[in-house]
Amino acid sequence: MSVAFQSANWFVPLVQTVHIIAIGILLTAVYVLSFRLVGLTQRGQTLAALAVRSTPWVWAALCVLLLTGVLLTITEPARELLNWAFRVKMLLVAALAIILMLLQLSLRRDPQYWSSSPARRRSARALGILCIVAGASIVTAGRWIAYV
């Protein structure tokens, strides 16, 4: 399968393009939520309403990234699976997905959860910063895969 994917001149550029577009969609949705958690954006819409609008994009993008990532890994398995930058990237993606799932679940149970007390607002700010850093780190680790 790997040889077939590599020999089709159009395959890798097409899959990489879809992968990069999905990364853009994912990070846009994550940063919209994160900037709100940090307090950098307007408060015109509640965090819960923003999460309801943004999280479908997050999960759809993650599904596309999983599919395209598997195809790219099949194309060059040694380059990916033996690379420490790839492993770091995958750990960061898993951590970000878990954080976003917990954020989504907490807002479903209580739409005011992250704003109901000063301690929770501080936690929300820290969570937002963590998501921003994780997103930037995922992109950085993804670029390092080519050079390590």
Helices and strands as residue ranges (DSSP letters): H 2-7, H 11-38, H 47-75, H 77-81, H 84-109, G 113-115, H 118-144
